[in-house]
Each structure stands twice: as C-alpha cells, then as structure tokens.
Amino acid sequence: MPRDNSTSKVSRWDGHGREHVVRVRRTGVQRTISCDTCGWRRGAQFLPWLKAEEHLAEAHQATVDPSATRQPSR
C-alpha cells in the first residue's frame, strides 16, 4: 500500500512548553491548513506553511521551533 504523503505539519511550542500543531493537507494544487489546538481551518494555495506559522504565533503565541532547539551531534 502506498504511503500517504499528502499531509505535513508545522509545530511550535508556546512559552509554557505546550506544543501546538497545524497540519497542511494537499489535494491536487489546493492545500488546507487546520489547527489541532483550536480547530481553525483555512484554504491556502500559496505559502501554506508560512500561514500556519503565522497562525501559531498570533493565536497561540507559539513561536519556538522544536527542530531548532536540538543540539548538533559531535
């Protein structure tokens, strides 16, 4: 069975250490972004990941990128 590569996610942490996730779903050229925390949804044909980051920052004050906090291995 083929893997479903039509969904990705943007996650950020807020100042209290809570993780907030916005999922980006692709159907053809259309993309839908939806927030797991508050249920907010929006269609976004262009720059859906940027719009997801903006929602997380504005609605949830979640700006800490968990992938940026990892220390490189030596």
CHARMM internal coordinates of N, CA and C (Angstrom, degrees):
IC EDIT
DIST 1 N 1 CA 1.4553
DIST 1 CA 1 C 1.5274
ANGL 1 N 1 CA 1 C 108.66
DIST 1 C 2 N 1.3367
ANGL 1 CA 1 C 2 N 118.98
DIHE 1 N 1 CA 1 C 2 N 132.43
DIST 2 N 2 CA 1.4610
ANGL 1 C 2 N 2 CA 120.94
DIHE 1 CA 1 C 2 N 2 CA -178.86
DIST 2 CA 2 C 1.5270
ANGL 2 N 2 CA 2 C 112.26
DIHE 1 C 2 N 2 CA 2 C -69.06
DIST 2 C 3 N 1.3256
ANGL 2 CA 2 C 3 N 114.51
DIHE 2 N 2 CA 2 C 3 N 149.36
DIST 3 N 3 CA 1.4688
ANGL 2 C 3 N 3 CA 120.25
DIHE 2 CA 2 C 3 N 3 CA 177.13
DIST 3 CA 3 C 1.5128
ANGL 3 N 3 CA 3 C 110.61
DIHE 2 C 3 N 3 CA 3 C -75.44
DIST 3 C 4 N 1.3299
ANGL 3 CA 3 C 4 N 116.17
DIHE 3 N 3 CA 3 C 4 N 144.89
DIST 4 N 4 CA 1.4623
ANGL 3 C 4 N 4 CA 121.44
DIHE 3 CA 3 C 4 N 4 CA 178.42
DIST 4 CA 4 C 1.5187
ANGL 4 N 4 CA 4 C 108.85
DIHE 3 C 4 N 4 CA 4 C -86.62
DIST 4 C 5 N 1.3367
ANGL 4 CA 4 C 5 N 116.93
DIHE 4 N 4 CA 4 C 5 N 106.70
DIST 5 N 5 CA 1.4637
ANGL 4 C 5 N 5 CA 121.92
DIHE 4 CA 4 C 5 N 5 CA 179.60
DIST 5 CA 5 C 1.5181
ANGL 5 N 5 CA 5 C 111.00
DIHE 4 C 5 N 5 CA 5 C -104.08
DIST 5 C 6 N 1.3174
ANGL 5 CA 5 C 6 N 117.82
DIHE 5 N 5 CA 5 C 6 N 21.95
DIST 6 N 6 CA 1.4583
ANGL 5 C 6 N 6 CA 120.26
DIHE 5 CA 5 C 6 N 6 CA -176.15
DIST 6 CA 6 C 1.5231
ANGL 6 N 6 CA 6 C 112.67
DIHE 5 C 6 N 6 CA 6 C -93.57
DIST 6 C 7 N 1.3256
ANGL 6 CA 6 C 7 N 118.29
DIHE 6 N 6 CA 6 C 7 N 0.80
DIST 7 N 7 CA 1.4569
ANGL 6 C 7 N 7 CA 121.36
DIHE 6 CA 6 C 7 N 7 CA -179.65
DIST 7 CA 7 C 1.5218
ANGL 7 N 7 CA 7 C 110.08
DIHE 6 C 7 N 7 CA 7 C -127.01
DIST 7 C 8 N 1.3341
ANGL 7 CA 7 C 8 N 115.41
DIHE 7 N 7 CA 7 C 8 N 134.34
DIST 8 N 8 CA 1.4598
ANGL 7 C 8 N 8 CA 120.63
DIHE 7 CA 7 C 8 N 8 CA 172.25
DIST 8 CA 8 C 1.5225
ANGL 8 N 8 CA 8 C 107.07
DIHE 7 C 8 N 8 CA 8 C -134.82
DIST 8 C 9 N 1.3175
ANGL 8 CA 8 C 9 N 116.92
DIHE 8 N 8 CA 8 C 9 N 175.00
DIST 9 N 9 CA 1.4589
ANGL 8 C 9 N 9 CA 118.73
DIHE 8 CA 8 C 9 N 9 CA -178.22
DIST 9 CA 9 C 1.5106
ANGL 9 N 9 CA 9 C 111.10
DIHE 8 C 9 N 9 CA 9 C -141.07
DIST 9 C 10 N 1.3252
ANGL 9 CA 9 C 10 N 113.46
DIHE 9 N 9 CA 9 C 10 N 153.76
DIST 10 N 10 CA 1.4593
ANGL 9 C 10 N 10 CA 122.38
DIHE 9 CA 9 C 10 N 10 CA 172.84
DIST 10 CA 10 C 1.5227
ANGL 10 N 10 CA 10 C 105.32
DIHE 9 C 10 N 10 CA 10 C -119.24
DIST 10 C 11 N 1.3187
ANGL 10 CA 10 C 11 N 117.77
DIHE 10 N 10 CA 10 C 11 N 122.66
DIST 11 N 11 CA 1.4595
ANGL 10 C 11 N 11 CA 119.78
DIHE 10 CA 10 C 11 N 11 CA 179.04
DIST 11 CA 11 C 1.5166
ANGL 11 N 11 CA 11 C 109.85
DIHE 10 C 11 N 11 CA 11 C -123.09
DIST 11 C 12 N 1.3085
ANGL 11 CA 11 C 12 N 114.96
DIHE 11 N 11 CA 11 C 12 N 143.84
DIST 12 N 12 CA 1.4615
ANGL 11 C 12 N 12 CA 122.69
DIHE 11 CA 11 C 12 N 12 CA 177.79
DIST 12 CA 12 C 1.5262
ANGL 12 N 12 CA 12 C 107.78
DIHE 11 C 12 N 12 CA 12 C -142.88
DIST 12 C 13 N 1.3192
ANGL 12 CA 12 C 13 N 116.27
DIHE 12 N 12 CA 12 C 13 N 154.43
DIST 13 N 13 CA 1.4561
ANGL 12 C 13 N 13 CA 122.55
DIHE 12 CA 12 C 13 N 13 CA 176.35
DIST 13 CA 13 C 1.5082
ANGL 13 N 13 CA 13 C 109.36
DIHE 12 C 13 N 13 CA 13 C -104.97
DIST 13 C 14 N 1.3246
ANGL 13 CA 13 C 14 N 115.71
DIHE 13 N 13 CA 13 C 14 N 147.16
DIST 14 N 14 CA 1.4593
ANGL 13 C 14 N 14 CA 119.72
DIHE 13 CA 13 C 14 N 14 CA 175.13
DIST 14 CA 14 C 1.5283
ANGL 14 N 14 CA 14 C 109.11
DIHE 13 C 14 N 14 CA 14 C -93.13
DIST 14 C 15 N 1.3228
ANGL 14 CA 14 C 15 N 116.35
DIHE 14 N 14 CA 14 C 15 N -177.00
DIST 15 N 15 CA 1.4612
ANGL 14 C 15 N 15 CA 121.48
DIHE 14 CA 14 C 15 N 15 CA -177.87
DIST 15 CA 15 C 1.5080
ANGL 15 N 15 CA 15 C 114.32
DIHE 14 C 15 N 15 CA 15 C -67.18
DIST 15 C 16 N 1.3345
ANGL 15 CA 15 C 16 N 118.21
DIHE 15 N 15 CA 15 C 16 N -13.69
DIST 16 N 16 CA 1.4628
ANGL 15 C 16 N 16 CA 122.66
DIHE 15 CA 15 C 16 N 16 CA 179.43
DIST 16 CA 16 C 1.5249
ANGL 16 N 16 CA 16 C 111.86
DIHE 15 C 16 N 16 CA 16 C -98.17
DIST 16 C 17 N 1.3268
ANGL 16 CA 16 C 17 N 116.47
DIHE 16 N 16 CA 16 C 17 N 4.23
DIST 17 N 17 CA 1.4537
ANGL 16 C 17 N 17 CA 120.35
DIHE 16 CA 16 C 17 N 17 CA 178.67
DIST 17 CA 17 C 1.5204
ANGL 17 N 17 CA 17 C 115.18
DIHE 16 C 17 N 17 CA 17 C 84.05
DIST 17 C 18 N 1.3433
ANGL 17 CA 17 C 18 N 116.86
DIHE 17 N 17 CA 17 C 18 N 9.81
DIST 18 N 18 CA 1.4656
ANGL 17 C 18 N 18 CA 120.28
DIHE 17 CA 17 C 18 N 18 CA 178.55
DIST 18 CA 18 C 1.5183
ANGL 18 N 18 CA 18 C 109.97
DIHE 17 C 18 N 18 CA 18 C -86.27
DIST 18 C 19 N 1.3094
ANGL 18 CA 18 C 19 N 115.68
DIHE 18 N 18 CA 18 C 19 N 139.30
DIST 19 N 19 CA 1.4607
ANGL 18 C 19 N 19 CA 120.46
DIHE 18 CA 18 C 19 N 19 CA 178.13
DIST 19 CA 19 C 1.5232
ANGL 19 N 19 CA 19 C 109.80
DIHE 18 C 19 N 19 CA 19 C -89.88
DIST 19 C 20 N 1.3269
ANGL 19 CA 19 C 20 N 115.68
DIHE 19 N 19 CA 19 C 20 N 136.92
DIST 20 N 20 CA 1.4669
ANGL 19 C 20 N 20 CA 122.95
DIHE 19 CA 19 C 20 N 20 CA 175.91
DIST 20 CA 20 C 1.5255
ANGL 20 N 20 CA 20 C 106.73
DIHE 19 C 20 N 20 CA 20 C -122.76
DIST 20 C 21 N 1.3411
ANGL 20 CA 20 C 21 N 116.37
DIHE 20 N 20 CA 20 C 21 N 137.48
DIST 21 N 21 CA 1.4597
ANGL 20 C 21 N 21 CA 121.17
DIHE 20 CA 20 C 21 N 21 CA -174.98
DIST 21 CA 21 C 1.5181
ANGL 21 N 21 CA 21 C 110.13
DIHE 20 C 21 N 21 CA 21 C -127.96
DIST 21 C 22 N 1.3282
ANGL 21 CA 21 C 22 N 115.56
DIHE 21 N 21 CA 21 C 22 N 133.59
DIST 22 N 22 CA 1.4633
ANGL 21 C 22 N 22 CA 122.10
DIHE 21 CA 21 C 22 N 22 CA 170.69
DIST 22 CA 22 C 1.5280
ANGL 22 N 22 CA 22 C 106.25
DIHE 21 C 22 N 22 CA 22 C -117.62
DIST 22 C 23 N 1.3186
ANGL 22 CA 22 C 23 N 115.86
DIHE 22 N 22 CA 22 C 23 N 127.34
DIST 23 N 23 CA 1.4683
ANGL 22 C 23 N 23 CA 121.20
DIHE 22 CA 22 C 23 N 23 CA -179.75
DIST 23 CA 23 C 1.5196
ANGL 23 N 23 CA 23 C 110.07
DIHE 22 C 23 N 23 CA 23 C -98.12
DIST 23 C 24 N 1.3185
ANGL 23 CA 23 C 24 N 114.96
DIHE 23 N 23 CA 23 C 24 N 141.16
DIST 24 N 24 CA 1.4615
ANGL 23 C 24 N 24 CA 122.45
DIHE 23 CA 23 C 24 N 24 CA 177.92
DIST 24 CA 24 C 1.5212
ANGL 24 N 24 CA 24 C 106.54
DIHE 23 C 24 N 24 CA 24 C -112.72
DIST 24 C 25 N 1.3462
ANGL 24 CA 24 C 25 N 116.37
DIHE 24 N 24 CA 24 C 25 N 116.82
DIST 25 N 25 CA 1.4561
ANGL 24 C 25 N 25 CA 121.46
DIHE 24 CA 24 C 25 N 25 CA 179.69
DIST 25 CA 25 C 1.5165
ANGL 25 N 25 CA 25 C 109.54
DIHE 24 C 25 N 25 CA 25 C -110.06
DIST 25 C 26 N 1.3192
ANGL 25 CA 25 C 26 N 114.69
DIHE 25 N 25 CA 25 C 26 N 134.97
DIST 26 N 26 CA 1.4586
ANGL 25 C 26 N 26 CA 120.28
DIHE 25 CA 25 C 26 N 26 CA -178.06
DIST 26 CA 26 C 1.5264
ANGL 26 N 26 CA 26 C 110.04
DIHE 25 C 26 N 26 CA 26 C -110.24
DIST 26 C 27 N 1.3428
ANGL 26 CA 26 C 27 N 114.89
DIHE 26 N 26 CA 26 C 27 N 131.44
DIST 27 N 27 CA 1.4532
ANGL 26 C 27 N 27 CA 122.42
DIHE 26 CA 26 C 27 N 27 CA 172.41
DIST 27 CA 27 C 1.5166
ANGL 27 N 27 CA 27 C 106.25
DIHE 26 C 27 N 27 CA 27 C -133.26
DIST 27 C 28 N 1.3216
ANGL 27 CA 27 C 28 N 116.43
DIHE 27 N 27 CA 27 C 28 N 100.43
DIST 28 N 28 CA 1.4635
ANGL 27 C 28 N 28 CA 119.60
DIHE 27 CA 27 C 28 N 28 CA -174.69
DIST 28 CA 28 C 1.5153
ANGL 28 N 28 CA 28 C 109.73
DIHE 27 C 28 N 28 CA 28 C 65.91
DIST 28 C 29 N 1.3394
ANGL 28 CA 28 C 29 N 116.83
DIHE 28 N 28 CA 28 C 29 N -127.70
DIST 29 N 29 CA 1.4623
ANGL 28 C 29 N 29 CA 120.07
DIHE 28 CA 28 C 29 N 29 CA 177.79
DIST 29 CA 29 C 1.5233
ANGL 29 N 29 CA 29 C 112.15
DIHE 28 C 29 N 29 CA 29 C -90.50
DIST 29 C 30 N 1.3177
ANGL 29 CA 29 C 30 N 117.42
DIHE 29 N 29 CA 29 C 30 N -11.06
DIST 30 N 30 CA 1.4689
ANGL 29 C 30 N 30 CA 120.96
DIHE 29 CA 29 C 30 N 30 CA 179.98
DIST 30 CA 30 C 1.5218
ANGL 30 N 30 CA 30 C 111.02
DIHE 29 C 30 N 30 CA 30 C -84.82
DIST 30 C 31 N 1.3103
ANGL 30 CA 30 C 31 N 115.42
DIHE 30 N 30 CA 30 C 31 N 144.44
DIST 31 N 31 CA 1.4624
ANGL 30 C 31 N 31 CA 121.21
DIHE 30 CA 30 C 31 N 31 CA 175.61
DIST 31 CA 31 C 1.5223
ANGL 31 N 31 CA 31 C 108.84
DIHE 30 C 31 N 31 CA 31 C -129.08
DIST 31 C 32 N 1.3186
ANGL 31 CA 31 C 32 N 115.04
DIHE 31 N 31 CA 31 C 32 N 140.44
DIST 32 N 32 CA 1.4591
ANGL 31 C 32 N 32 CA 121.41
DIHE 31 CA 31 C 32 N 32 CA 176.92
DIST 32 CA 32 C 1.5173
ANGL 32 N 32 CA 32 C 107.19
DIHE 31 C 32 N 32 CA 32 C -119.23
DIST 32 C 33 N 1.3222
ANGL 32 CA 32 C 33 N 116.07
DIHE 32 N 32 CA 32 C 33 N 132.48
DIST 33 N 33 CA 1.4546
ANGL 32 C 33 N 33 CA 119.88
DIHE 32 CA 32 C 33 N 33 CA 176.73
DIST 33 CA 33 C 1.5248
ANGL 33 N 33 CA 33 C 108.10
DIHE 32 C 33 N 33 CA 33 C -111.66
DIST 33 C 34 N 1.3331
ANGL 33 CA 33 C 34 N 116.27
DIHE 33 N 33 CA 33 C 34 N 138.19
DIST 34 N 34 CA 1.4631
ANGL 33 C 34 N 34 CA 120.48
DIHE 33 CA 33 C 34 N 34 CA -179.36
DIST 34 CA 34 C 1.5229
ANGL 34 N 34 CA 34 C 109.66
DIHE 33 C 34 N 34 CA 34 C -143.31
DIST 34 C 35 N 1.3132
ANGL 34 CA 34 C 35 N 115.19
DIHE 34 N 34 CA 34 C 35 N 140.34
DIST 35 N 35 CA 1.4563
ANGL 34 C 35 N 35 CA 122.66
DIHE 34 CA 34 C 35 N 35 CA -176.81
DIST 35 CA 35 C 1.5246
ANGL 35 N 35 CA 35 C 109.92
DIHE 34 C 35 N 35 CA 35 C -93.85
DIST 35 C 36 N 1.3236
ANGL 35 CA 35 C 36 N 116.78
DIHE 35 N 35 CA 35 C 36 N 125.86
DIST 36 N 36 CA 1.4633
ANGL 35 C 36 N 36 CA 121.49
DIHE 35 CA 35 C 36 N 36 CA 177.65
DIST 36 CA 36 C 1.5289
ANGL 36 N 36 CA 36 C 111.48
DIHE 35 C 36 N 36 CA 36 C -69.30
DIST 36 C 37 N 1.3173
ANGL 36 CA 36 C 37 N 117.42
DIHE 36 N 36 CA 36 C 37 N -26.51
DIST 37 N 37 CA 1.4609
ANGL 36 C 37 N 37 CA 121.19
DIHE 36 CA 36 C 37 N 37 CA -175.87
DIST 37 CA 37 C 1.5214
ANGL 37 N 37 CA 37 C 112.64
DIHE 36 C 37 N 37 CA 37 C -76.94
DIST 37 C 38 N 1.3411
ANGL 37 CA 37 C 38 N 117.31
DIHE 37 N 37 CA 37 C 38 N -49.08
DIST 38 N 38 CA 1.4633
ANGL 37 C 38 N 38 CA 119.54
DIHE 37 CA 37 C 38 N 38 CA -172.55
DIST 38 CA 38 C 1.5215
ANGL 38 N 38 CA 38 C 114.03
DIHE 37 C 38 N 38 CA 38 C -117.23
DIST 38 C 39 N 1.3302
ANGL 38 CA 38 C 39 N 118.43
DIHE 38 N 38 CA 38 C 39 N -4.33
DIST 39 N 39 CA 1.4523
ANGL 38 C 39 N 39 CA 120.97
DIHE 38 CA 38 C 39 N 39 CA 178.59
DIST 39 CA 39 C 1.5217
ANGL 39 N 39 CA 39 C 114.94
DIHE 38 C 39 N 39 CA 39 C 82.83
DIST 39 C 40 N 1.3166
ANGL 39 CA 39 C 40 N 118.01
DIHE 39 N 39 CA 39 C 40 N 2.88
DIST 40 N 40 CA 1.4721
ANGL 39 C 40 N 40 CA 122.88
DIHE 39 CA 39 C 40 N 40 CA 178.67
DIST 40 CA 40 C 1.5137
ANGL 40 N 40 CA 40 C 109.21
DIHE 39 C 40 N 40 CA 40 C -59.25
DIST 40 C 41 N 1.3376
ANGL 40 CA 40 C 41 N 116.90
DIHE 40 N 40 CA 40 C 41 N 138.03
DIST 41 N 41 CA 1.4659
ANGL 40 C 41 N 41 CA 122.35
DIHE 40 CA 40 C 41 N 41 CA 179.81
DIST 41 CA 41 C 1.5197
ANGL 41 N 41 CA 41 C 109.39
DIHE 40 C 41 N 41 CA 41 C -135.90
DIST 41 C 42 N 1.3359
ANGL 41 CA 41 C 42 N 114.74
DIHE 41 N 41 CA 41 C 42 N 149.52
DIST 42 N 42 CA 1.4548
ANGL 41 C 42 N 42 CA 119.43
DIHE 41 CA 41 C 42 N 42 CA 178.21
DIST 42 CA 42 C 1.5280
ANGL 42 N 42 CA 42 C 109.54
DIHE 41 C 42 N 42 CA 42 C -160.35
DIST 42 C 43 N 1.3023
ANGL 42 CA 42 C 43 N 115.94
DIHE 42 N 42 CA 42 C 43 N 142.36
DIST 43 N 43 CA 1.4512
ANGL 42 C 43 N 43 CA 120.60
DIHE 42 CA 42 C 43 N 43 CA 172.47
DIST 43 CA 43 C 1.5143
ANGL 43 N 43 CA 43 C 108.29
DIHE 42 C 43 N 43 CA 43 C -82.45
DIST 43 C 44 N 1.3174
ANGL 43 CA 43 C 44 N 116.32
DIHE 43 N 43 CA 43 C 44 N 141.07
DIST 44 N 44 CA 1.4628
ANGL 43 C 44 N 44 CA 120.11
DIHE 43 CA 43 C 44 N 44 CA -178.75
DIST 44 CA 44 C 1.5142
ANGL 44 N 44 CA 44 C 109.08
DIHE 43 C 44 N 44 CA 44 C -149.82
DIST 44 C 45 N 1.3127
ANGL 44 CA 44 C 45 N 116.23
DIHE 44 N 44 CA 44 C 45 N 107.07
DIST 45 N 45 CA 1.4543
ANGL 44 C 45 N 45 CA 119.59
DIHE 44 CA 44 C 45 N 45 CA 178.82
DIST 45 CA 45 C 1.5254
ANGL 45 N 45 CA 45 C 111.40
DIHE 44 C 45 N 45 CA 45 C -79.54
DIST 45 C 46 N 1.3399
ANGL 45 CA 45 C 46 N 116.66
DIHE 45 N 45 CA 45 C 46 N -35.37
DIST 46 N 46 CA 1.4596
ANGL 45 C 46 N 46 CA 121.37
DIHE 45 CA 45 C 46 N 46 CA -177.38
DIST 46 CA 46 C 1.5206
ANGL 46 N 46 CA 46 C 110.70
DIHE 45 C 46 N 46 CA 46 C -116.55
DIST 46 C 47 N 1.3145
ANGL 46 CA 46 C 47 N 116.65
DIHE 46 N 46 CA 46 C 47 N 138.60
DIST 47 N 47 CA 1.4633
ANGL 46 C 47 N 47 CA 124.70
DIHE 46 CA 46 C 47 N 47 CA 175.42
DIST 47 CA 47 C 1.5325
ANGL 47 N 47 CA 47 C 113.71
DIHE 46 C 47 N 47 CA 47 C 52.12
DIST 47 C 48 N 1.3174
ANGL 47 CA 47 C 48 N 119.49
DIHE 47 N 47 CA 47 C 48 N 50.39
DIST 48 N 48 CA 1.4649
ANGL 47 C 48 N 48 CA 119.78
DIHE 47 CA 47 C 48 N 48 CA -177.78
DIST 48 CA 48 C 1.5214
ANGL 48 N 48 CA 48 C 113.08
DIHE 47 C 48 N 48 CA 48 C -64.47
DIST 48 C 49 N 1.3429
ANGL 48 CA 48 C 49 N 118.56
DIHE 48 N 48 CA 48 C 49 N -32.32
DIST 49 N 49 CA 1.4617
ANGL 48 C 49 N 49 CA 120.64
DIHE 48 CA 48 C 49 N 49 CA -178.91
DIST 49 CA 49 C 1.5268
ANGL 49 N 49 CA 49 C 110.81
DIHE 48 C 49 N 49 CA 49 C -70.45
DIST 49 C 50 N 1.3163
ANGL 49 CA 49 C 50 N 117.06
DIHE 49 N 49 CA 49 C 50 N -35.87
DIST 50 N 50 CA 1.4631
ANGL 49 C 50 N 50 CA 120.37
DIHE 49 CA 49 C 50 N 50 CA 176.17
DIST 50 CA 50 C 1.5303
ANGL 50 N 50 CA 50 C 110.04
DIHE 49 C 50 N 50 CA 50 C -65.82
DIST 50 C 51 N 1.3201
ANGL 50 CA 50 C 51 N 117.03
DIHE 50 N 50 CA 50 C 51 N -42.75
DIST 51 N 51 CA 1.4699
ANGL 50 C 51 N 51 CA 120.43
DIHE 50 CA 50 C 51 N 51 CA 178.26
DIST 51 CA 51 C 1.5243
ANGL 51 N 51 CA 51 C 110.94
DIHE 50 C 51 N 51 CA 51 C -65.29
DIST 51 C 52 N 1.3240
ANGL 51 CA 51 C 52 N 117.27
DIHE 51 N 51 CA 51 C 52 N -34.59
DIST 52 N 52 CA 1.4633
ANGL 51 C 52 N 52 CA 120.70
DIHE 51 CA 51 C 52 N 52 CA 176.48
DIST 52 CA 52 C 1.5247
ANGL 52 N 52 CA 52 C 110.20
DIHE 51 C 52 N 52 CA 52 C -64.81
DIST 52 C 53 N 1.3350
ANGL 52 CA 52 C 53 N 117.34
DIHE 52 N 52 CA 52 C 53 N -44.77
DIST 53 N 53 CA 1.4639
ANGL 52 C 53 N 53 CA 121.21
DIHE 52 CA 52 C 53 N 53 CA 177.69
DIST 53 CA 53 C 1.5244
ANGL 53 N 53 CA 53 C 111.31
DIHE 52 C 53 N 53 CA 53 C -61.60
DIST 53 C 54 N 1.3269
ANGL 53 CA 53 C 54 N 117.24
DIHE 53 N 53 CA 53 C 54 N -40.62
DIST 54 N 54 CA 1.4601
ANGL 53 C 54 N 54 CA 121.03
DIHE 53 CA 53 C 54 N 54 CA 178.63
DIST 54 CA 54 C 1.5225
ANGL 54 N 54 CA 54 C 111.07
DIHE 53 C 54 N 54 CA 54 C -62.91
DIST 54 C 55 N 1.3333
ANGL 54 CA 54 C 55 N 117.35
DIHE 54 N 54 CA 54 C 55 N -42.94
DIST 55 N 55 CA 1.4666
ANGL 54 C 55 N 55 CA 120.27
DIHE 54 CA 54 C 55 N 55 CA 178.76
DIST 55 CA 55 C 1.5277
ANGL 55 N 55 CA 55 C 110.26
DIHE 54 C 55 N 55 CA 55 C -61.56
DIST 55 C 56 N 1.3194
ANGL 55 CA 55 C 56 N 117.40
DIHE 55 N 55 CA 55 C 56 N -45.78
DIST 56 N 56 CA 1.4585
ANGL 55 C 56 N 56 CA 120.59
DIHE 55 CA 55 C 56 N 56 CA -179.07
DIST 56 CA 56 C 1.5285
ANGL 56 N 56 CA 56 C 111.29
DIHE 55 C 56 N 56 CA 56 C -60.58
DIST 56 C 57 N 1.3226
ANGL 56 CA 56 C 57 N 116.94
DIHE 56 N 56 CA 56 C 57 N -41.38
DIST 57 N 57 CA 1.4632
ANGL 56 C 57 N 57 CA 120.79
DIHE 56 CA 56 C 57 N 57 CA -179.56
DIST 57 CA 57 C 1.5260
ANGL 57 N 57 CA 57 C 111.50
DIHE 56 C 57 N 57 CA 57 C -69.24
DIST 57 C 58 N 1.3246
ANGL 57 CA 57 C 58 N 117.06
DIHE 57 N 57 CA 57 C 58 N -44.96
DIST 58 N 58 CA 1.4633
ANGL 57 C 58 N 58 CA 120.64
DIHE 57 CA 57 C 58 N 58 CA -175.18
DIST 58 CA 58 C 1.5284
ANGL 58 N 58 CA 58 C 112.90
DIHE 57 C 58 N 58 CA 58 C -76.90
DIST 58 C 59 N 1.3125
ANGL 58 CA 58 C 59 N 118.00
DIHE 58 N 58 CA 58 C 59 N -45.81
DIST 59 N 59 CA 1.4702
ANGL 58 C 59 N 59 CA 120.85
DIHE 58 CA 58 C 59 N 59 CA -174.03
DIST 59 CA 59 C 1.5228
ANGL 59 N 59 CA 59 C 113.06
DIHE 58 C 59 N 59 CA 59 C -84.04
DIST 59 C 60 N 1.3344
ANGL 59 CA 59 C 60 N 117.40
DIHE 59 N 59 CA 59 C 60 N -31.07
DIST 60 N 60 CA 1.4650
ANGL 59 C 60 N 60 CA 119.74
DIHE 59 CA 59 C 60 N 60 CA -172.63
DIST 60 CA 60 C 1.5276
ANGL 60 N 60 CA 60 C 113.16
DIHE 59 C 60 N 60 CA 60 C -123.38
DIST 60 C 61 N 1.3269
ANGL 60 CA 60 C 61 N 118.35
DIHE 60 N 60 CA 60 C 61 N 0.54
DIST 61 N 61 CA 1.4623
ANGL 60 C 61 N 61 CA 123.07
DIHE 60 CA 60 C 61 N 61 CA -176.39
DIST 61 CA 61 C 1.5277
ANGL 61 N 61 CA 61 C 110.49
DIHE 60 C 61 N 61 CA 61 C 51.32
DIST 61 C 62 N 1.3324
ANGL 61 CA 61 C 62 N 115.34
DIHE 61 N 61 CA 61 C 62 N 36.11
DIST 62 N 62 CA 1.4617
ANGL 61 C 62 N 62 CA 121.77
DIHE 61 CA 61 C 62 N 62 CA -179.97
DIST 62 CA 62 C 1.5214
ANGL 62 N 62 CA 62 C 107.87
DIHE 61 C 62 N 62 CA 62 C -100.78
DIST 62 C 63 N 1.3176
ANGL 62 CA 62 C 63 N 116.35
DIHE 62 N 62 CA 62 C 63 N 104.97
DIST 63 N 63 CA 1.4653
ANGL 62 C 63 N 63 CA 120.46
DIHE 62 CA 62 C 63 N 63 CA -174.14
DIST 63 CA 63 C 1.5202
ANGL 63 N 63 CA 63 C 113.57
DIHE 62 C 63 N 63 CA 63 C -125.34
DIST 63 C 64 N 1.3288
ANGL 63 CA 63 C 64 N 118.45
DIHE 63 N 63 CA 63 C 64 N -6.22
DIST 64 N 64 CA 1.4526
ANGL 63 C 64 N 64 CA 121.03
DIHE 63 CA 63 C 64 N 64 CA -177.34
DIST 64 CA 64 C 1.5266
ANGL 64 N 64 CA 64 C 109.23
DIHE 63 C 64 N 64 CA 64 C -86.64
DIST 64 C 65 N 1.3247
ANGL 64 CA 64 C 65 N 115.86
DIHE 64 N 64 CA 64 C 65 N 118.03
DIST 65 N 65 CA 1.4622
ANGL 64 C 65 N 65 CA 122.04
DIHE 64 CA 64 C 65 N 65 CA -179.18
DIST 65 CA 65 C 1.5281
ANGL 65 N 65 CA 65 C 108.64
DIHE 64 C 65 N 65 CA 65 C -82.62
DIST 65 C 66 N 1.3361
ANGL 65 CA 65 C 66 N 117.79
DIHE 65 N 65 CA 65 C 66 N 116.35
DIST 66 N 66 CA 1.4681
ANGL 65 C 66 N 66 CA 119.17
DIHE 65 CA 65 C 66 N 66 CA -177.52
DIST 66 CA 66 C 1.5295
ANGL 66 N 66 CA 66 C 112.90
DIHE 65 C 66 N 66 CA 66 C -62.90
DIST 66 C 67 N 1.3076
ANGL 66 CA 66 C 67 N 118.90
DIHE 66 N 66 CA 66 C 67 N -29.13
DIST 67 N 67 CA 1.4651
ANGL 66 C 67 N 67 CA 120.36
DIHE 66 CA 66 C 67 N 67 CA 179.71
DIST 67 CA 67 C 1.5264
ANGL 67 N 67 CA 67 C 111.51
DIHE 66 C 67 N 67 CA 67 C -74.15
DIST 67 C 68 N 1.3161
ANGL 67 CA 67 C 68 N 118.53
DIHE 67 N 67 CA 67 C 68 N -20.68
DIST 68 N 68 CA 1.4639
ANGL 67 C 68 N 68 CA 121.90
DIHE 67 CA 67 C 68 N 68 CA 179.98
DIST 68 CA 68 C 1.5269
ANGL 68 N 68 CA 68 C 112.06
DIHE 67 C 68 N 68 CA 68 C -84.27
DIST 68 C 69 N 1.3203
ANGL 68 CA 68 C 69 N 118.18
DIHE 68 N 68 CA 68 C 69 N -14.21
DIST 69 N 69 CA 1.4611
ANGL 68 C 69 N 69 CA 120.79
DIHE 68 CA 68 C 69 N 69 CA -176.42
DIST 69 CA 69 C 1.5185
ANGL 69 N 69 CA 69 C 112.70
DIHE 68 C 69 N 69 CA 69 C -90.37
DIST 69 C 70 N 1.3187
ANGL 69 CA 69 C 70 N 117.64
DIHE 69 N 69 CA 69 C 70 N -6.34
DIST 70 N 70 CA 1.4645
ANGL 69 C 70 N 70 CA 120.90
DIHE 69 CA 69 C 70 N 70 CA 179.67
DIST 70 CA 70 C 1.5249
ANGL 70 N 70 CA 70 C 109.95
DIHE 69 C 70 N 70 CA 70 C -74.97
DIST 70 C 71 N 1.3157
ANGL 70 CA 70 C 71 N 114.94
DIHE 70 N 70 CA 70 C 71 N 138.39
DIST 71 N 71 CA 1.4495
ANGL 70 C 71 N 71 CA 120.57
DIHE 70 CA 70 C 71 N 71 CA 177.77
DIST 71 CA 71 C 1.5278
ANGL 71 N 71 CA 71 C 109.35
DIHE 70 C 71 N 71 CA 71 C -84.72
DIST 71 C 72 N 1.3169
ANGL 71 CA 71 C 72 N 118.34
DIHE 71 N 71 CA 71 C 72 N 138.08
DIST 72 N 72 CA 1.4614
ANGL 71 C 72 N 72 CA 119.55
DIHE 71 CA 71 C 72 N 72 CA 178.32
DIST 72 CA 72 C 1.5288
ANGL 72 N 72 CA 72 C 109.97
DIHE 71 C 72 N 72 CA 72 C -67.64
DIST 72 C 73 N 1.3353
ANGL 72 CA 72 C 73 N 116.80
DIHE 72 N 72 CA 72 C 73 N 142.93
DIST 73 N 73 CA 1.4521
ANGL 72 C 73 N 73 CA 120.41
DIHE 72 CA 72 C 73 N 73 CA 178.72
DIST 73 CA 73 C 1.5331
ANGL 73 N 73 CA 73 C 109.85
DIHE 72 C 73 N 73 CA 73 C -77.50
DIST 73 C 74 N 1.3120
ANGL 73 CA 73 C 74 N 115.77
DIHE 73 N 73 CA 73 C 74 N 148.66
DIST 74 N 74 CA 1.4691
ANGL 73 C 74 N 74 CA 120.65
DIHE 73 CA 73 C 74 N 74 CA -177.43
DIST 74 CA 74 C 1.4897
ANGL 74 N 74 CA 74 C 110.90
DIHE 73 C 74 N 74 CA 74 C -107.03
END
COOR INIT
IC SEED 1 N 1 CA 1 C
IC BUILD
